[in-house]
């Protein structure tokens, strides 16, 4: 496999993995927990899901794929509920599915092309990298908030525990 395809494959798999973890978290929480905030300057999990949806749509589907940019970024943070869990998840699943389709059409030559997204002049590769990094950061926030709200170990790394593989980890 060529390096460009390795990058695209890794990027799509990471987005799908992170989406799966967000799906798990939303499934563990009540609607009031999804929209709860500790302080007014914090974002609820619901806001983060809306924000990820907007970011992926703007940067990948629009910026890389050429679809119209319809994003209203401030609305992602201004929301205080009103979007049911199934709809939040459905929007994000649809967006990630559409983004993956766009990414699978990106060629090696296209990775070096320059695009302007949110007034940033970046290569297509940089746009993809930004989205995966951004998605990862906010997924981490969602995981942390879910652990705080539920008191649960989400278990994503239980296979790394010493007892799971019979030796001490370095």
Secondary structure, DSSP 8 states (H G I E B T S, - for coil): --HHHHHHHHHHHHHHHHHHHHHHHHHHS-HHHHT--SSTTS--HHHHHHHHHHHHIIIIIIIIT-------HHHHHH--S-S-HHHHHHHHHHHHHHHHHHHHT--HHHHT-EEEETTEEEEHHHHHHHHHHHHHHHHHHHHHHHHHHH-----TTGGGSHHHHTS---
